[in-house]
Amino acid sequence: MDTTTIPTRNTVFYIKRIVGIILLLAMAGTFFYSAYSKSGMELEMNVTAAARAAHKGYPMSFMPILVVETQQSENAFTSFEWTFLDLGINSIFVAGIVARLMVGFEVLLGLLLLFHIFLRRFTYPLVIGVLSVFIIYLLLVILRQGNTGNCGCFGNNISMTPLAAIIKNVIMIAVTVLLMYIYPARPYKNQEYLVLILACAAFSTPFAVNPIYMTTAPTAAKQPVDLSPLYNYSPAPTTELRTGKHIVAFMSLTCPHCRKAAYLLHLIHSQHPDIPMYLVLDGPEAYKKEFFDVTHTADLPFLYFRHTNDFMKMAGPGVPAIFWMNNGIAEYKSDYYHMDPRHMEEWLNGKKISD
């Protein structure tokens, strides 16, 4: 039985109601936009004059892969789901499911606020709890990586450092506490059934917008890759990549897909330092710092290889070219969404890679 006292309808009451509904809609809109921004947009390349000048010497057939300027953000959802690998999840497939559930949860929070579902008794405390968990996670990110890069709270649409995201969440908690006092909203009938409908809609939407990859296995290659050019110049790799098993990734410093792949390799390496990885990088030296700042791959062994013709002979027609090398043979080749640490460990241990 609801025992909420009916407030006196005076001027203060209506002011509280107007302010309350504005703040409530702002909170719901924030959750909706956060979920929407993580859905991302497909990358649209735009080769500019500056990009052409920066890559002077590259054949035009290779140029579209090595551009700097883009007209839209890269797929933000991919980066978001990979953050769950950094939390210890050992499978891209599982991380993808968790990421979609998290986006669905944000949609649900927005819907609960918008439809005034048990605001004071359930929704407001839930919002405060969720934001508090986000704050703790962001503090851990700052402790581990520093206050750098984009936290991904709004995908790539609005870049926010972890500290800025913490401040944003603290403000949202303060607004929620204020709403508890000025905009309690009495519950109405049949909200229990409406919650089920809203939950189904919220959690199914991310899976419909971003269908999950059913397999993350790499592509079988069985092709020889001559890595000798890496050792024909100075400096040369300190690791002998022509013998044994190594994951060798050829990347351009300015290629957006390379940055996504490099960031994923960083996440995998942080959880599985026993997996041997090596980056071979090419591109304008002016972008080295930006590449490492974005991808956090300074902890990975790499070679900055400014011999473009040899680089292309080894990498092939496009980058990122990620080879799973075994004694000079690329047994598998993968792109940035087919690099699962579970498969890498199976390969290193000589087991058959499972789907």
N, C-alpha and C positions, 0 to 999 in steps of 0.2 A: 504493500500500500504506500502510495506516495504521500509524504508528509510535508512537501515543500510549501512554505508559506507564500501565499499570493501577495506580492509587493503592492504598496500603494501606488496608484497610477498618477504621479505628479510629474512636474517638469524634470526632476532629477531622474525619475524612472525612464522617461523617454530619451533623455540624453544618454543614459547607460545603454539603453536598447540600441540606439543608433550607432554609438561607438562600438558596442559589442558586436553587432552584425558586420560592421566594417572590418574589425579585427578578425572575426571568425572567417569571413570570406578571404581575407588576406592570408590567413594561416592555411586554409584549404587550398588556395591558389598556389601557395609555396610548395605544398606537397605534390600537387598536380604537375607543376612546372618541373620540379625535381625529377619526377618519374618520366615526364616527357623528354626532358633534356638528355636523360641517360639512354633513350631509345636510339639517339644518334641519327646521322644522315650518311648516305654513301658518299665517299670521297669523289669530288669532281676536280680533275686536274686542269690547270691553266698554265701553259708554258708562256712565261713573260720574257721580255727582253732581258731583264735582270737575271733570270734563271739561265737563259741561253749564254749570257756573258760569263756567268759563274761556272758553267760547265763547258767552256770552250775546249774543244778537242774530243768531245764525245760524239760518236756518230748520231745522226738524227733519229735512227731507229731505236737508240737507247735513251734519247733525251726525255720522252714523256715519263719515264720511270724515275728520273733524277731531278725533278723539279722542286722548287721551294714554295712557290705561290700556289695556293688552293682557294677555290671559291666557296667551299663549305668545309666544316669540320670533319675529321675522320670519324668513323663509327665509334661514338662514345661508349656504347653499350659493351663493346668488346673489351675496352680498357676497364670498365667497371667490373665485369665478371671476373677478369683476371686478378683483381685485388683480393678475391677470396682465396686464390692460390697462396697469396702472401700471409693469409691467416692459417695456413696449414692444410688446406684441402688438397689432396694429392691427385685430383682428376679434373681436367677441364670440363668434362661432361657434368660432373657433380657441381663444380663451381658455377657452370651455366645455369643449372637448375636453381641453385641457391640465389644467384643474382636476379633471376626472373621473379622468384618469390619475394625478394626484397623490394623490387620495383612494384610488384603487386601490392605489397604491404603499404608502400607510400600512397598508392592510389586509394587503398582502402581507408587510410587515415583521412585523406582529403574527403572521401565520400561520407565517412562518419561525421565529420565536422559539418559538411554541407547539408546533410539530412538531419542534423541535430539528434544523433543517436545516443541516448543516455549520456549526455554531455558531462554533467558533473560527477555522475557515479562511475562512469567507465572511460569515456573517450578522452577527457582532459587528463586524468591520471596516466592513461596509456601514452598519450603524446609526450608528457613530461618524462616518462620512463624511457621511451624510445630515444628521445633527444639526449638524455643523460648517457645512454649507452653509446651513442654516436660521439659524444664529447670524450668519453673515456678512450674510445678507439682512436680518435684524432690525436689525443695526448700521446698515445703509444706510437703513433706514426711520427710525431715530432721527436720523440725520444730516440727512435730508430733511424730516421732519415733526415731530421731537421725540418725547419719550416720552409720547405722549398717545393716547387712544383704545384700542380693542380690537384686538389683533394678529390675532385670528381663529384662533388655534391650536386652540381648542376651540369654534369657532363662536361663537354667542351664549349658550351654556349656561354657560360660565365666562369672564368677562371678564378679560383679561390685557393689561397694557401690554407693549410690545416688550421693555422691560428685564426684566420679570417672566418673559417667555417665554425670554429668553436665560438667565436663572438656571435655569429649569426644564430647558432643554436641556443646560446644563453639568452639572447633577445627573444627568441621564440618561446623559451620556457617562461620568461617573465611575462610575455603576452598571454600565455596560457593560464598562468596563475591569476593574472588580472581578469581574464574571462571567467574564471571560476567564481569570482565575486560579483562582477557586474552583468554577466550573461549566463546564468545557470541553465535556463530553458527547461521547463517541466517536460518529462517524457510523455509521449503520446502512445496510442494503442498500436499493437502489432509490430512494434519495433524489432522484436526478436526475429520475426520472419523476414523483415526487410534487411536485417544484418546478413542473413544467409544469402539473399539475392545479391546484395552489394559485394559480399566476399567472393562469390563465384565469378562475378563480372570483373572484379579487381585482379584476382589471381590468374584468370585465364587470359586477360588482355596481353601481358608481356610475352606469353608463349605464342600468341597469335601474331603479334607485331614482329617479334624476333624469334622465329622457329629455331629450336635448338638443334645443333648438329648431332645426328645420331651416331656418328663415328668421328673419332679424333685421331685415327691411325694415320701414319704418314704413307706416302705413295712409294711403292717398291720401285727402285731405280736400276740397280745392278749395272751401273755405268762407271768406267774409270774416269777419275778426275786427277789430272796431273798437277800436283801442288808444288812442283819443283820451282816455278818462278818465284815463289815466296822466299826461297832461299838463295836466289841469284842476286839479291840486292842487300844492302845494309841500311837499316837493321833488318834482321831476319827473325822469324819466330824462335823463341827460346825452347819451345816445345816441338818435338818431332811429330808432325801431323801426318807424315806419310806412312807411319807404322802404328798399329794398334787402332783402337776405336776412339773416335773424336766426333763431336758435332761441330762442324765448321760452317759458320754463317758469313756469307759475303753480303755486305750492306753498303748503301750510300748514306752519307751523313745527312742528306737532305730529303731522302725518300720517306714519306709518311708511313708507308707500310713497313719499312725497315725499322722505324722507330717503335712501332707497335710490337714487332717481332723481338727487337732488342729488349724492350721493357719486359716482355714475357720471359725471355731467357734470364733476365735479372731476377725475376720472381722465382723461377724454377731453381736457379743457382742458390738463392738465399735459403731455400728449404732443402735442396739436394746438392750440397757442394761437391759430392763425390762424382757427379755427372760431368765428364770432361767436355768443356765448351771452349770455342775460340772464335773471335770476331775478326774478320778481315774488312777493313773500312776504306772507302775511297770517297772522294768528293772534296769540295773546297775546304781548306784548313780553317777558314773563318767560322765554320759551323761545328767544329769539334766540341767546343765548350757547350753549345746549345744542345747538341746530340746527347752528351753525357748528363747534362742537367735534366733533360726530359726523360731519358731512359734509365738513369741510375746504374749504368753498366760499368762504372769505373772499377768495380770489383772483379770484372771479368777480364781474362787475358785477351789482348787484342793487338793487332798490327795495323798501323796507318800506312796503307799501301798506295802510293801515288804513281802507279804505273798502269795507266788505264787500259792499254791494249792487252796486257797480260791478265789484268783483273777480269776483263770481259771474257777472255778465253777460258778462264777457270770458272767464272760465275755462270756463264751462259747468257742468254738473251735478256734476262731481267733479274731484278733484285726485289726483295731479299731472296737469295739462293742459299738454302739451308740444307747441307749435305750431312748425312749420317755415315761418316767415313769408317771403313774397316780395311786397313792395309792398302790404301790407295783406291779402293772401290767405294763409290757412293751406293750403299745398299738401299738407302731410302732417301727421299727428298721431301721436305715439308714446307708448307707456308706457315703464316703466323697463327692460324687457327687449327693446325694439325701438329702441335707440339705438346704432347701430354707427358708429364713426368713419369706416369705409370708405364707408358710405352717405352720411354727412354730406358728405364731400369730393366724392363723385360729384354730389350735389345742388348744392353750391356751384359746381362747375365746369360745371353745366348738362348733365351726363350723365344717362342713364337709370339709375335705381337698380336694381342687379342683385340677384337672390335669393342 
